[in-house]
Amino acid sequence: MNDTGAVAGPVSGQTSHTHRLRGLAGTGFIATLAAMVATTLAAALAQAIGVDFEVPDGGKKIPLSGFAVVTCFFSVVGIVIAGALLRWSARPAQRFVWTAMSLTAISLVPPLLAEANPATTTALLGLHLVAATVMIPTLARSIRTQTN
């Protein structure tokens, strides 16, 4: 019998990728919760000082829960993008920051086109930036940590 002591197991590279993606996902989940709380609190503060968050399309007001839901959805999209870049990019943190900043800039267009009153438009723009301020640096830092 010729036993070399080798044990079959997962390929090292795959284990490494899985571990890195799990670390990023965990950090992203916590950042998503923080971004949801931050945007919802900022929206509540804006409402308290008189912003009505009424958009002309149907005349409906955006509820506070709507800010949390939308922030959650797009934060998860950011985590997926970060994960894809971590997996397939040679420079994932740099590419993530550029991608996220570009998408944040694009996200500022709809509030400007919504024809809401100036206070609502300004608050919506600010809320986009609040979420981006929480998510982008946190995910970029996590990507850097996972690649070192």
N, CA, C and O atoms as a GROMACS GRO file, in nm:
protein
  592
    1MET      N    1   0.084  -0.117   0.000
    1MET     CA    2   0.000   0.000   0.000
    1MET      C    3   0.089   0.124   0.000
    1MET      O    4   0.186   0.131   0.075
    2ASN      N    5   0.055   0.219  -0.083
    2ASN     CA    6   0.137   0.338  -0.099
    2ASN      C    7   0.056   0.460  -0.057
    2ASN      O    8  -0.002   0.527  -0.143
    3ASP      N    9   0.048   0.490   0.071
    3ASP     CA   10  -0.032   0.601   0.124
    3ASP      C   11   0.057   0.724   0.140
    3ASP      O   12   0.153   0.722   0.217
    4THR      N   13   0.024   0.831   0.068
    4THR     CA   14   0.106   0.953   0.076
    4THR      C   15   0.054   1.050   0.180
    4THR      O   16   0.118   1.152   0.205
    5GLY      N   17  -0.058   1.022   0.241
    5GLY     CA   18  -0.114   1.111   0.343
    5GLY      C   19  -0.197   1.224   0.286
    5GLY      O   20  -0.243   1.311   0.360
    6ALA      N   21  -0.217   1.224   0.155
    6ALA     CA   22  -0.296   1.329   0.092
    6ALA      C   23  -0.444   1.305   0.122
    6ALA      O   24  -0.492   1.192   0.122
    7VAL      N   25  -0.514   1.413   0.146
    7VAL     CA   26  -0.656   1.405   0.175
    7VAL      C   27  -0.730   1.487   0.070
    7VAL      O   28  -0.693   1.601   0.042
    8ALA      N   29  -0.832   1.430   0.012
    8ALA     CA   30  -0.910   1.502  -0.088
    8ALA      C   31  -0.992   1.609  -0.018
    8ALA      O   32  -1.048   1.586   0.089
    9GLY      N   33  -1.000   1.722  -0.079
    9GLY     CA   34  -1.077   1.832  -0.022
    9GLY      C   35  -1.100   1.938  -0.128
    9GLY      O   36  -1.064   1.919  -0.244
   10PRO      N   37  -1.159   2.048  -0.090
   10PRO     CA   38  -1.186   2.152  -0.187
   10PRO      C   39  -1.057   2.214  -0.238
   10PRO      O   40  -0.955   2.216  -0.170
   11VAL      N   41  -1.065   2.262  -0.359
   11VAL     CA   42  -0.951   2.329  -0.419
   11VAL      C   43  -0.924   2.456  -0.340
   11VAL      O   44  -1.016   2.530  -0.307
   12SER      N   45  -0.798   2.482  -0.310
   12SER     CA   46  -0.760   2.595  -0.226
   12SER      C   47  -0.812   2.728  -0.279
   12SER      O   48  -0.861   2.810  -0.203
   13GLY      N   49  -0.801   2.748  -0.410
   13GLY     CA   50  -0.846   2.875  -0.468
   13GLY      C   51  -0.995   2.897  -0.450
   13GLY      O   52  -1.039   3.009  -0.424
   14GLN      N   53  -1.074   2.790  -0.463
   14GLN     CA   54  -1.219   2.802  -0.448
   14GLN      C   55  -1.254   2.834  -0.303
   14GLN      O   56  -1.343   2.915  -0.277
   15THR      N   57  -1.185   2.770  -0.209
   15THR     CA   58  -1.210   2.798  -0.068
   15THR      C   59  -1.176   2.944  -0.039
   15THR      O   60  -1.248   3.011   0.036
   16SER      N   61  -1.068   2.992  -0.096
   16SER     CA   62  -1.027   3.131  -0.076
   16SER      C   63  -1.133   3.227  -0.130
   16SER      O   64  -1.168   3.325  -0.064
   17HIS      N   65  -1.183   3.199  -0.252
   17HIS     CA   66  -1.286   3.285  -0.310
   17HIS      C   67  -1.413   3.285  -0.226
   17HIS      O   68  -1.472   3.390  -0.201
   18THR      N   69  -1.453   3.168  -0.181
   18THR     CA   70  -1.573   3.156  -0.099
   18THR      C   71  -1.557   3.233   0.031
   18THR      O   72  -1.648   3.304   0.074
   19HIS      N   73  -1.442   3.219   0.094
   19HIS     CA   74  -1.416   3.289   0.219
   19HIS      C   75  -1.419   3.440   0.198
   19HIS      O   76  -1.476   3.514   0.278
   20ARG      N   77  -1.357   3.487   0.090
   20ARG     CA   78  -1.354   3.631   0.062
   20ARG      C   79  -1.494   3.685   0.034
   20ARG      O   80  -1.531   3.792   0.082
   21LEU      N   81  -1.572   3.609  -0.044
   21LEU     CA   82  -1.708   3.654  -0.074
   21LEU      C   83  -1.796   3.656   0.051
   21LEU      O   84  -1.879   3.745   0.067
   22ARG      N   85  -1.778   3.557   0.139
   22ARG     CA   86  -1.855   3.556   0.264
   22ARG      C   87  -1.818   3.676   0.351
   22ARG      O   88  -1.906   3.737   0.412
   23GLY      N   89  -1.691   3.707   0.357
   23GLY     CA   90  -1.648   3.824   0.435
   23GLY      C   91  -1.708   3.953   0.380
   23GLY      O   92  -1.756   4.038   0.455
   24LEU      N   93  -1.706   3.966   0.248
   24LEU     CA   94  -1.764   4.083   0.183
   24LEU      C   95  -1.915   4.088   0.208
   24LEU      O   96  -1.970   4.194   0.238
   25ALA      N   97  -1.982   3.974   0.195
   25ALA     CA   98  -2.128   3.969   0.215
   25ALA      C   99  -2.164   4.007   0.359
   25ALA      O  100  -2.261   4.079   0.381
   26GLY      N  101  -2.089   3.958   0.455
   26GLY     CA  102  -2.116   3.992   0.595
   26GLY      C  103  -2.101   4.140   0.621
   26GLY      O  104  -2.186   4.203   0.684
   27THR      N  105  -1.991   4.196   0.572
   27THR     CA  106  -1.969   4.340   0.588
   27THR      C  107  -2.078   4.418   0.514
   27THR      O  108  -2.129   4.518   0.564
   28GLY      N  109  -2.112   4.371   0.394
   28GLY     CA  110  -2.216   4.438   0.314
   28GLY      C  111  -2.351   4.436   0.383
   28GLY      O  112  -2.426   4.533   0.377
   29PHE      N  113  -2.383   4.325   0.448
   29PHE     CA  114  -2.510   4.313   0.520
   29PHE      C  115  -2.517   4.416   0.633
   29PHE      O  116  -2.618   4.484   0.649
   30ILE      N  117  -2.411   4.427   0.710
   30ILE     CA  118  -2.407   4.524   0.820
   30ILE      C  119  -2.414   4.667   0.766
   30ILE      O  120  -2.484   4.752   0.821
   31ALA      N  121  -2.341   4.692   0.657
   31ALA     CA  122  -2.345   4.826   0.596
   31ALA      C  123  -2.484   4.857   0.541
   31ALA      O  124  -2.529   4.971   0.548
   32THR      N  125  -2.550   4.757   0.486
   32THR     CA  126  -2.686   4.777   0.435
   32THR      C  127  -2.781   4.817   0.547
   32THR      O  128  -2.861   4.909   0.532
   33LEU      N  129  -2.772   4.748   0.659
   33LEU     CA  130  -2.856   4.785   0.774
   33LEU      C  131  -2.826   4.928   0.818
   33LEU      O  132  -2.918   5.004   0.847
   34ALA      N  133  -2.698   4.963   0.824
   34ALA     CA  134  -2.659   5.099   0.864
   34ALA      C  135  -2.711   5.202   0.765
   34ALA      O  136  -2.760   5.308   0.805
   35ALA      N  137  -2.701   5.173   0.636
   35ALA     CA  138  -2.750   5.266   0.534
   35ALA      C  139  -2.901   5.281   0.542
   35ALA      O  140  -2.954   5.391   0.526
   36MET      N  141  -2.972   5.170   0.566
   36MET     CA  142  -3.118   5.177   0.579
   36MET      C  143  -3.158   5.265   0.697
   36MET      O  144  -3.248   5.348   0.686
   37VAL      N  145  -3.091   5.246   0.810
   37VAL     CA  146  -3.121   5.326   0.929
   37VAL      C  147  -3.088   5.472   0.902
   37VAL      O  148  -3.166   5.561   0.935
   38ALA      N  149  -2.971   5.498   0.843
   38ALA     CA  150  -2.928   5.636   0.818
   38ALA      C  151  -3.023   5.709   0.723
   38ALA      O  152  -3.060   5.823   0.750
   39THR      N  153  -3.062   5.645   0.614
   39THR     CA  154  -3.151   5.713   0.520
   39THR      C  155  -3.291   5.732   0.578
   39THR      O  156  -3.354   5.836   0.556
   40THR      N  157  -3.339   5.634   0.651
   40THR     CA  158  -3.472   5.646   0.711
   40THR      C  159  -3.474   5.756   0.818
   40THR      O  160  -3.568   5.834   0.824
   41LEU      N  161  -3.370   5.760   0.900
   41LEU     CA  162  -3.362   5.867   1.000
   41LEU      C  163  -3.348   6.004   0.935
   41LEU      O  164  -3.410   6.100   0.979
   42ALA      N  165  -3.267   6.012   0.830
   42ALA     CA  166  -3.251   6.140   0.760
   42ALA      C  167  -3.383   6.182   0.695
   42ALA      O  168  -3.418   6.300   0.696
   43ALA      N  169  -3.456   6.086   0.639
   43ALA     CA  170  -3.587   6.118   0.579
   43ALA      C  171  -3.685   6.163   0.687
   43ALA      O  172  -3.763   6.255   0.665
   44ALA      N  173  -3.682   6.097   0.803
   44ALA     CA  174  -3.771   6.137   0.914
   44ALA      C  175  -3.737   6.277   0.961
   44ALA      O  176  -3.826   6.357   0.991
   45LEU      N  177  -3.609   6.307   0.968
   45LEU     CA  178  -3.566   6.442   1.007
   45LEU      C  179  -3.613   6.544   0.904
   45LEU      O  180  -3.661   6.652   0.940
   46ALA      N  181  -3.599   6.511   0.776
   46ALA     CA  182  -3.645   6.601   0.671
   46ALA      C  183  -3.796   6.624   0.681
   46ALA      O  184  -3.843   6.736   0.665
   47GLN      N  185  -3.871   6.517   0.707
   47GLN     CA  186  -4.016   6.532   0.726
   47GLN      C  187  -4.047   6.621   0.845
   47GLN      O  188  -4.138   6.703   0.840
   48ALA      N  189  -3.970   6.605   0.951
   48ALA     CA  190  -3.993   6.684   1.073
   48ALA      C  191  -3.972   6.833   1.049
   48ALA      O  192  -4.033   6.916   1.116
   49ILE      N  193  -3.886   6.867   0.954
   49ILE     CA  194  -3.865   7.009   0.926
   49ILE      C  195  -3.947   7.058   0.808
   49ILE      O  196  -3.928   7.170   0.761
   50GLY      N  197  -4.041   6.974   0.760
   50GLY     CA  198  -4.138   7.020   0.662
   50GLY      C  199  -4.128   6.966   0.521
   50GLY      O  200  -4.207   7.008   0.436
   51VAL      N  201  -4.037   6.876   0.492
   51VAL     CA  202  -4.029   6.818   0.358
   51VAL      C  203  -4.142   6.717   0.345
   51VAL      O  204  -4.158   6.629   0.429
   52ASP      N  205  -4.221   6.730   0.238
   52ASP     CA  206  -4.340   6.643   0.225
   52ASP      C  207  -4.315   6.515   0.146
   52ASP      O  208  -4.398   6.424   0.151
   53PHE      N  209  -4.205   6.505   0.073
   53PHE     CA  210  -4.172   6.388  -0.009
   53PHE      C  211  -4.286   6.349  -0.102
   53PHE      O  212  -4.308   6.231  -0.128
   54GLU      N  213  -4.357   6.449  -0.152
   54GLU     CA  214  -4.465   6.424  -0.248
   54GLU      C  215  -4.408   6.440  -0.388
   54GLU      O  216  -4.347   6.541  -0.422
   55VAL      N  217  -4.429   6.338  -0.468
   55VAL     CA  218  -4.384   6.344  -0.607
   55VAL      C  219  -4.505   6.363  -0.696
   55VAL      O  220  -4.609   6.301  -0.673
   56PRO      N  221  -4.494   6.448  -0.798
   56PRO     CA  222  -4.609   6.479  -0.882
   56PRO      C  223  -4.673   6.360  -0.951
   56PRO      O  224  -4.792   6.364  -0.982
   57ASP      N  225  -4.598   6.254  -0.976
   57ASP     CA  226  -4.652   6.137  -1.044
   57ASP      C  227  -4.755   6.068  -0.956
   57ASP      O  228  -4.720   5.980  -0.878
   58GLY      N  229  -4.878   6.107  -0.967
   58GLY     CA  230  -4.986   6.050  -0.887
   58GLY      C  231  -5.009   6.124  -0.757
   58GLY      O  232  -5.106   6.095  -0.686
   59GLY      N  233  -4.924   6.218  -0.724
   59GLY     CA  234  -4.942   6.297  -0.603
   59GLY      C  235  -4.925   6.220  -0.473
   59GLY      O  236  -4.973   6.265  -0.368
   60LYS      N  237  -4.859   6.107  -0.478
   60LYS     CA  238  -4.841   6.028  -0.358
   60LYS      C  239  -4.714   6.068  -0.285
   60LYS      O  240  -4.615   6.109  -0.345
   61LYS      N  241  -4.721   6.055  -0.152
   61LYS     CA  242  -4.604   6.082  -0.069
   61LYS      C  243  -4.524   5.954  -0.052
   61LYS      O  244  -4.581   5.845  -0.039
   62ILE      N  245  -4.394   5.968  -0.051
   62ILE     CA  246  -4.307   5.852  -0.028
   62ILE      C  247  -4.309   5.824   0.122
   62ILE      O  248  -4.275   5.912   0.202
   63PRO      N  249  -4.348   5.702   0.162
   63PRO     CA  250  -4.348   5.670   0.306
   63PRO      C  251  -4.206   5.644   0.356
   63PRO      O  252  -4.117   5.611   0.278
   64LEU      N  253  -4.186   5.661   0.485
   64LEU     CA  254  -4.054   5.636   0.542
   64LEU      C  255  -4.005   5.494   0.513
   64LEU      O  256  -3.887   5.473   0.486
   65SER      N  257  -4.095   5.399   0.519
   65SER     CA  258  -4.055   5.261   0.491
   65SER      C  259  -4.004   5.245   0.348
   65SER      O  260  -3.921   5.158   0.321
   66GLY      N  261  -4.051   5.328   0.260
   66GLY     CA  262  -4.005   5.322   0.121
   66GLY      C  263  -3.857   5.354   0.108
   66GLY      O  264  -3.788   5.298   0.023
   67PHE      N  265  -3.808   5.444   0.192
   67PHE     CA  266  -3.667   5.478   0.188
   67PHE      C  267  -3.582   5.359   0.232
   67PHE      O  268  -3.476   5.332   0.174
   68ALA      N  269  -3.628   5.289   0.333
   68ALA     CA  270  -3.554   5.171   0.382
   68ALA      C  271  -3.553   5.061   0.276
   68ALA      O  272  -3.449   4.999   0.253
   69VAL      N  273  -3.666   5.038   0.212
   69VAL     CA  274  -3.676   4.931   0.112
   69VAL      C  275  -3.587   4.961  -0.008
   69VAL      O  276  -3.512   4.874  -0.053
   70VAL      N  277  -3.594   5.081  -0.060
   70VAL     CA  278  -3.514   5.117  -0.177
   70VAL      C  279  -3.365   5.116  -0.142
   70VAL      O  280  -3.283   5.070  -0.222
   71THR      N  281  -3.331   5.166  -0.025
   71THR     CA  282  -3.191   5.163   0.018
   71THR      C  283  -3.142   5.019   0.029
   71THR      O  284  -3.031   4.988  -0.014
   72CYS      N  285  -3.222   4.932   0.085
   72CYS     CA  286  -3.185   4.791   0.097
   72CYS      C  287  -3.163   4.729  -0.041
   72CYS      O  288  -3.061   4.663  -0.063
   73PHE      N  289  -3.256   4.750  -0.131
   73PHE     CA  290  -3.246   4.690  -0.264
   73PHE      C  291  -3.118   4.733  -0.335
   73PHE      O  292  -3.043   4.648  -0.384
   74PHE      N  293  -3.092   4.863  -0.341
   74PHE     CA  294  -2.976   4.910  -0.415
   74PHE      C  295  -2.845   4.884  -0.342
   74PHE      O  296  -2.739   4.875  -0.404
   75SER      N  297  -2.850   4.871  -0.211
   75SER     CA  298  -2.731   4.830  -0.136
   75SER      C  299  -2.694   4.686  -0.170
   75SER      O  300  -2.576   4.653  -0.184
   76VAL      N  301  -2.794   4.601  -0.182
   76VAL     CA  302  -2.769   4.462  -0.220
   76VAL      C  303  -2.713   4.456  -0.362
   76VAL      O  304  -2.625   4.375  -0.390
   77VAL      N  305  -2.764   4.540  -0.450
   77VAL     CA  306  -2.708   4.547  -0.585
   77VAL      C  307  -2.560   4.585  -0.577
   77VAL      O  308  -2.477   4.528  -0.648
   78GLY      N  309  -2.527   4.679  -0.490
   78GLY     CA  310  -2.387   4.719  -0.471
   78GLY      C  311  -2.302   4.606  -0.419
   78GLY      O  312  -2.187   4.590  -0.461
   79ILE      N  313  -2.356   4.527  -0.328
   79ILE     CA  314  -2.282   4.412  -0.275
   79ILE      C  315  -2.256   4.310  -0.385
   79ILE      O  316  -2.147   4.253  -0.393
   80VAL      N  317  -2.356   4.286  -0.468
   80VAL     CA  318  -2.339   4.191  -0.579
   80VAL      C  319  -2.231   4.241  -0.676
   80VAL      O  320  -2.147   4.163  -0.721
   81ILE      N  321  -2.233   4.370  -0.707
   81ILE     CA  322  -2.130   4.427  -0.795
   81ILE      C  323  -1.993   4.413  -0.730
   81ILE      O  324  -1.896   4.375  -0.797
   82ALA      N  325  -1.983   4.444  -0.601
   82ALA     CA  326  -1.856   4.432  -0.530
   82ALA      C  327  -1.807   4.287  -0.532
   82ALA      O  328  -1.688   4.262  -0.552
   83GLY      N  329  -1.898   4.193  -0.512
   83GLY     CA  330  -1.861   4.052  -0.514
   83GLY      C  331  -1.811   4.008  -0.651
   83GLY      O  332  -1.713   3.935  -0.662
   84ALA      N  333  -1.879   4.053  -0.754
   84ALA     CA  334  -1.836   4.019  -0.891
   84ALA      C  335  -1.698   4.077  -0.920
   84ALA      O  336  -1.613   4.009  -0.978
   85LEU      N  337  -1.676   4.198  -0.879
   85LEU     CA  338  -1.545   4.259  -0.902
   85LEU      C  339  -1.437   4.193  -0.818
   85LEU      O  340  -1.324   4.175  -0.864
   86LEU      N  341  -1.470   4.156  -0.695
   86LEU     CA  342  -1.374   4.085  -0.610
   86LEU      C  343  -1.334   3.953  -0.674
   86LEU      O  344  -1.219   3.911  -0.667
   87ARG      N  345  -1.430   3.889  -0.736
   87ARG     CA  346  -1.405   3.758  -0.798
   87ARG      C  347  -1.330   3.769  -0.930
   87ARG      O  348  -1.240   3.689  -0.956
   88TRP      N  349  -1.366   3.866  -1.015
   88TRP     CA  350  -1.315   3.866  -1.151
   88TRP      C  351  -1.229   3.984  -1.192
   88TRP      O  352  -1.184   3.987  -1.306
   89SER      N  353  -1.206   4.079  -1.106
   89SER     CA  354  -1.127   4.196  -1.145
   89SER      C  355  -0.987   4.190  -1.085
   89SER      O  356  -0.967   4.142  -0.973
   90ALA      N  357  -0.892   4.241  -1.160
   90ALA     CA  358  -0.754   4.249  -1.109
   90ALA      C  359  -0.740   4.362  -1.007
   90ALA      O  360  -0.655   4.355  -0.919
   91ARG      N  361  -0.823   4.463  -1.018
   91ARG     CA  362  -0.821   4.576  -0.925
   91ARG      C  363  -0.963   4.602  -0.874
   91ARG      O  364  -1.025   4.702  -0.911
   92PRO      N  365  -1.014   4.512  -0.792
   92PRO     CA  366  -1.156   4.519  -0.755
   92PRO      C  367  -1.196   4.643  -0.676
   92PRO      O  368  -1.302   4.699  -0.702
   93ALA      N  369  -1.115   4.687  -0.582
   93ALA     CA  370  -1.154   4.802  -0.500
   93ALA      C  371  -1.163   4.928  -0.584
   93ALA      O  372  -1.259   5.005  -0.574
   94GLN      N  373  -1.063   4.950  -0.667
   94GLN     CA  374  -1.062   5.070  -0.752
   94GLN      C  375  -1.179   5.068  -0.850
   94GLN      O  376  -1.248   5.168  -0.867
   95ARG      N  377  -1.201   4.954  -0.912
   95ARG     CA  378  -1.312   4.944  -1.007
   95ARG      C  379  -1.447   4.958  -0.938
   95ARG      O  380  -1.540   5.016  -0.994
   96PHE      N  381  -1.457   4.905  -0.816
   96PHE     CA  382  -1.582   4.919  -0.742
   96PHE      C  383  -1.611   5.066  -0.712
   96PHE      O  384  -1.723   5.112  -0.732
   97VAL      N  385  -1.511   5.138  -0.665
   97VAL     CA  386  -1.533   5.280  -0.631
   97VAL      C  387  -1.576   5.356  -0.756
   97VAL      O  388  -1.670   5.436  -0.749
   98TRP      N  389  -1.510   5.334  -0.867
   98TRP     CA  390  -1.547   5.405  -0.990
   98TRP      C  391  -1.689   5.367  -1.035
   98TRP      O  392  -1.768   5.453  -1.074
   99THR      N  393  -1.721   5.239  -1.029
   99THR     CA  394  -1.854   5.193  -1.069
   99THR      C  395  -1.961   5.250  -0.976
   99THR      O  396  -2.062   5.302  -1.023
  100ALA      N  397  -1.938   5.240  -0.846
  100ALA     CA  398  -2.037   5.287  -0.749
  100ALA      C  399  -2.056   5.438  -0.758
  100ALA      O  400  -2.168   5.488  -0.747
  101MET      N  401  -1.948   5.512  -0.777
  101MET     CA  402  -1.961   5.658  -0.790
  101MET      C  403  -2.038   5.695  -0.917
  101MET      O  404  -2.119   5.787  -0.916
  102SER      N  405  -2.012   5.623  -1.024
  102SER     CA  406  -2.084   5.648  -1.149
  102SER      C  407  -2.233   5.618  -1.133
  102SER      O  408  -2.318   5.696  -1.178
  103LEU      N  409  -2.264   5.505  -1.070
  103LEU     CA  410  -2.404   5.470  -1.049
  103LEU      C  411  -2.472   5.567  -0.953
  103LEU      O  412  -2.591   5.596  -0.967
  104THR      N  413  -2.398   5.617  -0.854
  104THR     CA  414  -2.455   5.717  -0.764
  104THR      C  415  -2.487   5.845  -0.840
  104THR      O  416  -2.593   5.905  -0.820
  105ALA      N  417  -2.397   5.887  -0.927
  105ALA     CA  418  -2.422   6.007  -1.008
  105ALA      C  419  -2.546   5.988  -1.095
  105ALA      O  420  -2.628   6.079  -1.108
  106ILE      N  421  -2.559   5.870  -1.154
  106ILE     CA  422  -2.678   5.841  -1.237
  106ILE      C  423  -2.804   5.842  -1.151
  106ILE      O  424  -2.910   5.884  -1.197
  107SER      N  425  -2.793   5.794  -1.028
  107SER     CA  426  -2.911   5.788  -0.939
  107SER      C  427  -2.962   5.926  -0.899
  107SER      O  428  -3.074   5.940  -0.850
  108LEU      N  429  -2.880   6.027  -0.920
  108LEU     CA  430  -2.923   6.163  -0.886
  108LEU      C  431  -3.012   6.224  -0.994
  108LEU      O  432  -3.076   6.327  -0.971
  109VAL      N  433  -3.017   6.163  -1.110
  109VAL     CA  434  -3.097   6.218  -1.220
  109VAL      C  435  -3.248   6.208  -1.194
  109VAL      O  436  -3.317   6.309  -1.211
  110PRO      N  437  -3.303   6.093  -1.155
  110PRO     CA  438  -3.449   6.086  -1.136
  110PRO      C  439  -3.506   6.189  -1.040
  110PRO      O  440  -3.611   6.247  -1.070
  111PRO      N  441  -3.443   6.216  -0.924
  111PRO     CA  442  -3.501   6.321  -0.839
  111PRO      C  443  -3.503   6.458  -0.907
  111PRO      O  444  -3.592   6.540  -0.881
  112LEU      N  445  -3.406   6.482  -0.992
  112LEU     CA  446  -3.403   6.610  -1.064
  112LEU      C  447  -3.512   6.618  -1.171
  112LEU      O  448  -3.558   6.726  -1.205
  113LEU      N  449  -3.551   6.503  -1.224
  113LEU     CA  450  -3.653   6.499  -1.328
  113LEU      C  451  -3.794   6.482  -1.275
  113LEU      O  452  -3.891   6.495  -1.351
  114ALA      N  453  -3.808   6.454  -1.147
  114ALA     CA  454  -3.939   6.422  -1.090
  114ALA      C  455  -4.032   6.542  -1.077
  114ALA      O  456  -4.152   6.524  -1.052
  115GLU      N  457  -3.982   6.661  -1.093
  115GLU     CA  458  -4.062   6.783  -1.084
  115GLU      C  459  -4.129   6.799  -0.947
  115GLU      O  460  -4.237   6.856  -0.938
  116ALA      N  461  -4.065   6.749  -0.844
  116ALA     CA  462  -4.115   6.769  -0.708
  116ALA      C  463  -4.074   6.911  -0.663
  116ALA      O  464  -3.998   6.979  -0.732
  117ASN      N  465  -4.126   6.952  -0.549
  117ASN     CA  466  -4.088   7.084  -0.501
  117ASN      C  467  -3.939   7.083  -0.464
  117ASN      O  468  -3.881   6.977  -0.442
  118PRO      N  469  -3.877   7.201  -0.458
  118PRO     CA  470  -3.733   7.208  -0.434
  118PRO      C  471  -3.688   7.140  -0.304
  118PRO      O  472  -3.580   7.080  -0.301
  119ALA      N  473  -3.767   7.148  -0.199
  119ALA     CA  474  -3.728   7.085  -0.073
  119ALA      C  475  -3.724   6.933  -0.086
  119ALA      O  476  -3.632   6.868  -0.037
  120THR      N  477  -3.824   6.877  -0.153
  120THR     CA  478  -3.828   6.732  -0.174
  120THR      C  479  -3.712   6.688  -0.263
  120THR      O  480  -3.646   6.589  -0.234
  121THR      N  481  -3.689   6.761  -0.371
  121THR     CA  482  -3.578   6.727  -0.462
  121THR      C  483  -3.445   6.730  -0.388
  121THR      O  484  -3.364   6.639  -0.402
  122THR      N  485  -3.423   6.834  -0.311
  122THR     CA  486  -3.298   6.847  -0.236
  122THR      C  487  -3.283   6.735  -0.135
  122THR      O  488  -3.174   6.678  -0.120
  123ALA      N  489  -3.391   6.703  -0.065
  123ALA     CA  490  -3.385   6.595   0.034
  123ALA      C  491  -3.358   6.461  -0.033
  123ALA      O  492  -3.279   6.382   0.017
  124LEU      N  493  -3.423   6.434  -0.146
  124LEU     CA  494  -3.400   6.308  -0.217
  124LEU      C  495  -3.255   6.296  -0.264
  124LEU      O  496  -3.194   6.190  -0.254
  125LEU      N  497  -3.202   6.406  -0.316
  125LEU     CA  498  -3.061   6.405  -0.357
  125LEU      C  499  -2.970   6.375  -0.237
  125LEU      O  500  -2.877   6.295  -0.246
  126GLY      N  501  -3.000   6.441  -0.126
  126GLY     CA  502  -2.921   6.418  -0.005
  126GLY      C  503  -2.930   6.275   0.044
  126GLY      O  504  -2.830   6.219   0.090
  127LEU      N  505  -3.048   6.215   0.036
  127LEU     CA  506  -3.065   6.077   0.081
  127LEU      C  507  -2.986   5.979  -0.005
  127LEU      O  508  -2.933   5.880   0.046
  128HIS      N  509  -2.978   6.006  -0.135
  128HIS     CA  510  -2.894   5.922  -0.221
  128HIS      C  511  -2.749   5.929  -0.175
  128HIS      O  512  -2.678   5.829  -0.172
  129LEU      N  513  -2.707   6.049  -0.140
  129LEU     CA  514  -2.568   6.067  -0.098
  129LEU      C  515  -2.542   6.007   0.040
  129LEU      O  516  -2.431   5.959   0.067
  130VAL      N  517  -2.642   6.008   0.127
  130VAL     CA  518  -2.627   5.944   0.258
  130VAL      C  519  -2.602   5.795   0.241
  130VAL      O  520  -2.509   5.739   0.299
  131ALA      N  521  -2.684   5.731   0.161
  131ALA     CA  522  -2.668   5.586   0.139
  131ALA      C  523  -2.532   5.557   0.075
  131ALA      O  524  -2.464   5.463   0.116
  132ALA      N  525  -2.493   5.636  -0.023
  132ALA     CA  526  -2.365   5.615  -0.090
  132ALA      C  527  -2.248   5.636   0.006
  132ALA      O  528  -2.148   5.565  -0.001
  133THR      N  529  -2.262   5.732   0.095
  133THR     CA  530  -2.156   5.761   0.192
  133THR      C  531  -2.137   5.646   0.289
  133THR      O  532  -2.026   5.624   0.338
  134VAL      N  533  -2.241   5.573   0.318
  134VAL     CA  534  -2.230   5.457   0.406
  134VAL      C  535  -2.176   5.337   0.328
  134VAL      O  536  -2.082   5.270   0.373
  135MET      N  537  -2.233   5.310   0.212
  135MET     CA  538  -2.203   5.185   0.142
  135MET      C  539  -2.069   5.184   0.068
  135MET      O  540  -1.993   5.088   0.081
  136ILE      N  541  -2.039   5.287  -0.006
  136ILE     CA  542  -1.922   5.283  -0.094
  136ILE      C  543  -1.791   5.266  -0.016
  136ILE      O  544  -1.715   5.175  -0.046
  137PRO      N  545  -1.763   5.352   0.083
  137PRO     CA  546  -1.636   5.333   0.154
  137PRO      C  547  -1.629   5.200   0.230
  137PRO      O  548  -1.523   5.138   0.238
  138THR      N  549  -1.742   5.158   0.286
  138THR     CA  550  -1.742   5.033   0.362
  138THR      C  551  -1.712   4.914   0.272
  138THR      O  552  -1.629   4.830   0.307
  139LEU      N  553  -1.778   4.906   0.158
  139LEU     CA  554  -1.754   4.794   0.067
  139LEU      C  555  -1.614   4.802   0.005
  139LEU      O  556  -1.549   4.699  -0.011
  140ALA      N  557  -1.568   4.922  -0.029
  140ALA     CA  558  -1.433   4.935  -0.085
  140ALA      C  559  -1.328   4.889   0.016
  140ALA      O  560  -1.232   4.821  -0.020
  141ARG      N  561  -1.347   4.927   0.143
  141ARG     CA  562  -1.254   4.886   0.248
  141ARG      C  563  -1.259   4.734   0.266
  141ARG      O  564  -1.155   4.671   0.285
  142SER      N  565  -1.377   4.677   0.260
  142SER     CA  566  -1.391   4.533   0.274
  142SER      C  567  -1.323   4.460   0.158
  142SER      O  568  -1.258   4.358   0.178
  143ILE      N  569  -1.338   4.513   0.037
  143ILE     CA  570  -1.272   4.452  -0.079
  143ILE      C  571  -1.121   4.455  -0.059
  143ILE      O  572  -1.052   4.356  -0.081
  144ARG      N  573  -1.070   4.570  -0.016
  144ARG     CA  574  -0.925   4.581   0.008
  144ARG      C  575  -0.879   4.481   0.114
  144ARG      O  576  -0.774   4.418   0.099
  145THR      N  577  -0.957   4.465   0.219
  145THR     CA  578  -0.923   4.371   0.325
  145THR      C  579  -0.924   4.228   0.272
  145THR      O  580  -0.836   4.148   0.306
  146GLN      N  581  -1.021   4.196   0.189
  146GLN     CA  582  -1.034   4.060   0.136
  146GLN      C  583  -0.925   4.026   0.035
  146GLN      O  584  -0.895   3.908   0.015
  147THR      N  585  -0.865   4.126  -0.030
  147THR     CA  586  -0.763   4.099  -0.130
  147THR      C  587  -0.623   4.100  -0.071
  147THR      O  588  -0.527   4.066  -0.140
  148ASN      N  589  -0.608   4.138   0.053
  148ASN     CA  590  -0.475   4.140   0.116
  148ASN      C  591  -0.448   4.015   0.193
  148ASN      O  592  -0.341   4.001   0.252
   0.00000   0.00000   0.00000
